[in-house]
Amino acid sequence: MSDSRYVKRLLLDARRTLRLAVPLMLAQLLTMGTGLVDTLIAGRLGALELAAGGIGAGLWFFASLSCIGLMAGISPTLSRLIGQGRRVFVGSVFTQGLWIGIFTGIIAMVSTWFMVSTLDRWALDPELVPLIKQYLIPASFSLPAFAVVMACRNACEATGYTKGVVVIQLLGLLVNIFADLALGLGMFGFPKLGLTGIGIATALVSITMAVSLIVYLRGNRFSRYQFLSTYEHPRWSQIKPMLVVSMPIYLTLLFEAGLFTATAVQMGMLGTLEAGAHNVAISISGVCYMLPLGLSFALTARAGRVYGRGAYESLKLRVASGMLITVVLASITVSLLLLFRHQLTAIYTTDVAVRQMASGLIVLAAIFQLSDGVQVTLLGLLRGMNDTRVPMLINALSYWAIAFTVGYIAAHHLGWGATGLWGGLILGLTVAAVLLAFRLRIRLQQIERGMA
């Protein structure tokens, strides 16, 4: 094949990927928007509330990882079934995935209560602890509904109908804005509940979206898949294969998010200023991360379909187009972060010291945009190829043996403080991206030999 023909095929495949990915990117940005609104409202309550809200949101996210990770096996499983032409099984398998979600959400909620009961024994600023509890207790009730949301979203990704996800996520954002203003700041005649109100808003958003997505999946658009058409008891024979795929994905997410949660907690140990600045900077860099994350969801579904058909050349093309999009996205986010870092921090808080430190951390965030984008894209592609265990081990090594260790030593023993912790993040993400790239190459070679 000539170079010009390959470039045309590459660009065409990139457009097809973006057609599926853009709604997921928008949905992720809207998801991040709810966190942004929470942070903005917490910042208006005060510096202590801003710091406590950031730590509380990090702990909630840590608990929600089981809902995200254990649902992540639904998309590649359904994608392979669709690619193999076995649509008759899609609805039944999704129902079993939904059962996993319900049980997982309940367990996540209980685990959050356990964290709340132990906060007094953590080495946190004593002023932060009661404020963190104010947010976490009501927010924990959102987790069962959140697991249902993630299960339904995975079904939408696998079937290629992702535009409705954006509309429902927008609805969730609007509910969050109103509830945060009403319950967090006491507007519209409601009582001012502060961080408790923000936690209640989190629960209301998840419940609203869960109900909306279930109604959406029962619509005519999905009639060929028969989602939730009949009641089915939990069936271990169908649940087990999904857990085999999902458990390593969950552990992979746990290693990465656990690192970021541990970093947020260590910022609280360094002081209120560091915790507040970190909350602002990580929120801004997190918005950028939503773009490659949404792309990775689309690539999991697209890679899963051609992998199910045994189409090796199409699989290689989707790898190449996915990486091309990732590099372009990283270039854009790096430029925006460096150019507008001072303006972005000003949105979050009026505290001059917090804004100054956060602006410095955003420079470090710009450094790891490429490696962070590449590693999450590679994870999405590998999941589509049913490869989850080795990436899990790579993340464990990169994030905890390297990133956490280096960051801890730099921050607490070398005296680099917040900069040292972020230096550890940069190193860990870079190592993860390099190792995952090697793993993808090996996996493609294995698939080629198997198809020969």
Sequence and secondary structure as in RCSB ss.txt:
>XXXX:A:sequence
MSDSRYVKRLLLDARRTLRLAVPLMLAQLLTMGTGLVDTLIAGRLGALELAAGGIGAGLWFFASLSCIGLMAGIS
PTLSRLIGQGRRVFVGSVFTQGLWIGIFTGIIAMVSTWFMVSTLDRWALDPELVPLIKQYLIPASFSLPAFAVVM
ACRNACEATGYTKGVVVIQLLGLLVNIFADLALGLGMFGFPKLGLTGIGIATALVSITMAVSLIVYLRGNRFSRY
QFLSTYEHPRWSQIKPMLVVSMPIYLTLLFEAGLFTATAVQMGMLGTLEAGAHNVAISISGVCYMLPLGLSFALT
ARAGRVYGRGAYESLKLRVASGMLITVVLASITVSLLLLFRHQLTAIYTTDVAVRQMASGLIVLAAIFQLSDGVQ
VTLLGLLRGMNDTRVPMLINALSYWAIAFTVGYIAAHHLGWGATGLWGGLILGLTVAAVLLAFRLRIRLQQIERG
MA
>XXXX:A:secstr
  HHHHHHHHHHHHHHHHHHHHHHHHHHHHHHHHHHHHHHHHHHH HHHHHHHHHHHHHHHHHHHHHHHHHTTHH
HHHHHHHHTT GGGHHHHHHHHHHHHHHHHHHHHHHHHHHHHHGGGSSS TTTHHHHHHHHHHHGGGHHHHHHHH
HHHHHHHHHT  HHHHHHHHHHHHHHHHHIIIIIS  TT    THHHHHHHHHHHHHHHHHHHHHHHTSGGGGGG
TTTSS     HHHHHHHHHHHHHHHHHHHHHHHHHHHHHHHHHHH HHHHHHHHHHHHHHHHHHHHHHHHHHHHH
HHHHHHHHHT HHHHHHHHHHHHHHHHHHHHHHHHHHHHHHHHHHHHH   HHHHHHHHHHHHHHHHTHHHHHHH
HHHHHHHHHTT  HHHHHHHHIIIIIIIIHHHHIIIIISS HHHHHHHHHHHHHHHHHHHHHHHHHHHHHHHHHH
H 
